[in-house]
Every structure is written in structure tokens, then in C-alpha cells.
Amino acid sequence: MMADNDVLMGLLPAMNRLSGTLSRGQLFERATATAGVTLDRPAVTVLVILNAADRPLRVGEIAQRMQVAGPHATRQIHGLEQRALVERVADPDDQRARLITLTAPGQQLVDRYLRVINGWFGEALSAWSDPDRRELVRLLGRMVDDLSAHLDSVARDNHTVE
């Protein structure tokens, strides 16, 4: 186990550096300004989640992917509906339920935002090979999924102990 700890000793400092780089660089603020997007971070997060999904999503799924409580996601979705950037559609598996999907203007807005972000990342990683970039995305996604699941488990365990 000690060898694993030695290997992981650099992980938290690297993650802190990444977080600091993104915050200091004001990535979100600069990207939205460059893309002409006038939404706040949670609203853009909803649009990015819907764009990445392979199907319309329930509000609870959006909240889970945002890692927020349902009412927070509902407020964001309502605001996006008022701007005609998302809409509710019937769930083909349950006609009583509604799913959230991007509208054409919502898709255009998220496309502009992602073009800016992906362009910057592409430029920053331009010296990396395509296989290295794919591996980075794969491993980072895997790490986030595993860490989120583990922290959820720890939180559940701590809640049941109290």
C-alpha cells in the first residue's frame, strides 16, 4: 500500500494546480464573454450536460450530474425554459413524466461556448499526440467517476454512523 501512496502523493498538488489555473485564468468568464454567452455558470452547466447526454434527461438526472439538489437544478431549468434554450418533452417510457432537451437556440449557444473552450484546450495540448489526448480524457473521466462514487459512499457511511 505504501507504493500506492507514493504514486498518489503528486495527485492532490496537481489537482490543486489545475484548479488554480482554471480559476486564475477565469476560464468560464473568458469563455462566456468570447462566445457571447450571458448565462451564469450553473445554467451553462445544464446546457453542457444536456449536450453531452445521448438523450433528453429527467431533472433528477441533471441534478445528479451537476452534483446539486433537485430544486437547484429545477430553478436553472426553469430559467433556461424562459429563455427558450431548453424545453420539456414527453418521456416515451412514462407519458406522465417530462424530460429536458436542448432547443435549437440552446444547442447553438452551447456549441459556441464549447467551440471556445475546446479551442483553448486544443491549443494548449497541441503538442500532445491524439492518443495521449484521448487517454487524458478517458483517465480523467474515469478518475472523476470513481472519486465521485467513493465520496458518495463515504458520505453515506458517515451519515449512517451519526
C-alpha positions in Angstrom: 0.0 0.0 0.0 2.9 2.4 0.7 3.9 2.2 -3.0 0.4 3.3 -4.0 0.6 6.2 -1.6 3.9 7.3 -3.0 2.5 7.2 -6.5 -0.6 9.2 -5.5 1.4 11.8 -3.5 1.5 14.1 -6.5 -2.2 13.8 -7.4 -3.6 16.4 -4.9 -0.9 19.0 -5.7 -1.5 18.5 -9.4 -5.3 18.8 -9.0 -4.8 22.0 -6.8 -2.6 23.5 -9.6 -5.2 22.6 -12.2 -8.0 24.2 -10.1 -5.9 27.3 -9.5 -5.0 27.6 -13.2 -8.7 27.4 -14.2 -9.8 29.8 -11.5 -6.9 32.3 -12.0 -7.4 32.1 -15.8 -11.1 32.8 -15.3 -11.8 30.1 -17.9 -15.6 30.3 -17.6 -15.8 34.1 -17.5 -13.5 34.5 -20.5 -15.1 31.7 -22.5 -18.7 33.0 -22.0 -17.5 36.6 -22.9 -15.7 35.3 -26.0 -18.7 33.1 -27.1 -21.2 35.9 -26.4 -23.0 33.8 -23.7 -24.8 35.8 -20.9 -25.7 32.9 -18.6 -24.3 32.1 -15.2 -22.1 29.0 -14.6 -24.9 26.7 -13.3 -27.1 27.5 -16.4 -24.2 26.8 -18.8 -23.5 23.6 -16.8 -27.1 22.4 -17.5 -26.6 23.1 -21.2 -23.3 21.3 -21.4 -24.8 18.3 -19.5 -27.7 18.1 -22.0 -25.3 18.5 -24.9 -23.1 15.6 -23.7 -26.1 13.3 -23.0 -27.2 11.0 -25.7 -30.8 11.6 -24.9 -33.1 14.1 -23.1 -32.7 13.8 -19.3 -35.0 13.9 -16.3 -34.5 16.8 -13.9 -33.2 14.4 -11.3 -30.5 13.1 -13.7 -29.4 16.7 -14.5 -29.2 17.4 -10.7 -27.2 14.3 -10.1 -24.7 15.1 -12.9 -24.4 18.7 -11.6 -24.0 17.2 -8.1 -26.7 19.6 -6.7 -30.1 19.1 -5.0 -33.1 18.7 -7.3 -34.6 22.2 -6.5 -31.4 23.9 -7.6 -31.5 22.1 -11.0 -35.2 22.8 -11.3 -34.6 26.6 -10.9 -31.9 26.5 -13.5 -34.0 24.6 -16.0 -36.9 27.0 -15.4 -34.7 30.0 -16.2 -33.4 28.2 -19.3 -37.0 27.4 -20.4 -38.0 31.1 -20.0 -35.1 31.9 -22.4 -36.3 29.1 -24.8 -32.9 27.4 -24.5 -34.4 24.1 -23.2 -37.8 22.5 -23.4 -39.7 19.7 -21.7 -40.7 16.8 -23.8 -42.7 13.6 -23.1 -40.8 10.7 -21.7 -41.5 7.8 -24.2 -41.3 5.3 -21.3 -43.7 7.2 -19.0 -46.1 9.7 -20.6 -46.7 11.3 -17.2 -43.0 12.3 -16.9 -41.2 15.0 -18.7 -37.6 15.1 -20.0 -35.4 18.1 -20.6 -33.8 18.7 -24.0 -32.0 21.5 -25.8 -33.9 23.7 -28.2 -32.2 24.8 -31.4 -31.1 28.2 -29.8 -29.9 26.3 -26.8 -27.8 24.0 -29.0 -26.4 26.9 -30.9 -25.4 28.7 -27.6 -23.7 25.6 -26.1 -22.0 24.9 -29.4 -20.5 28.4 -29.4 -19.3 28.1 -25.8 -17.8 24.6 -26.3 -16.0 25.8 -29.5 -14.2 28.4 -27.4 -13.3 26.0 -24.6 -12.3 23.1 -26.9 -10.3 25.5 -29.0 -8.3 26.7 -26.0 -7.7 23.2 -24.7 -6.8 22.1 -28.2 -4.2 24.9 -28.5 -2.8 24.2 -25.0 -2.4 20.5 -25.8 -1.4 20.9 -29.5 2.0 19.2 -28.9 0.2 16.1 -27.4 -0.5 13.2 -29.7 -4.1 12.3 -30.4 -3.7 9.0 -28.5 -2.3 11.0 -25.5 -5.2 13.4 -25.6 -7.8 10.6 -25.8 -6.1 8.8 -22.9 -6.2 12.0 -20.8 -9.9 12.4 -21.4 -10.5 8.7 -20.7 -8.5 8.6 -17.5 -9.7 12.0 -16.1 -13.3 10.9 -16.7 -12.6 7.6 -15.0 -11.0 9.3 -12.1 -13.9 11.7 -11.6 -16.4 8.9 -11.8 -14.6 6.7 -9.3 -13.8 9.6 -6.9 -17.4 10.8 -7.0 -18.7 7.3 -6.3 -16.3 6.8 -3.5 -17.0 10.1 -1.9 -20.8 9.4 -2.2 -20.1 6.1 -0.4 -18.1 7.8 2.3 -20.8 10.4 2.8 -23.5 7.6 3.1 -21.3 5.7 5.6 -20.8 8.8 7.7 -24.4 9.7 7.6 -25.5 6.2 8.8 -22.9 6.3 11.6 -24.2 9.6 13.1 
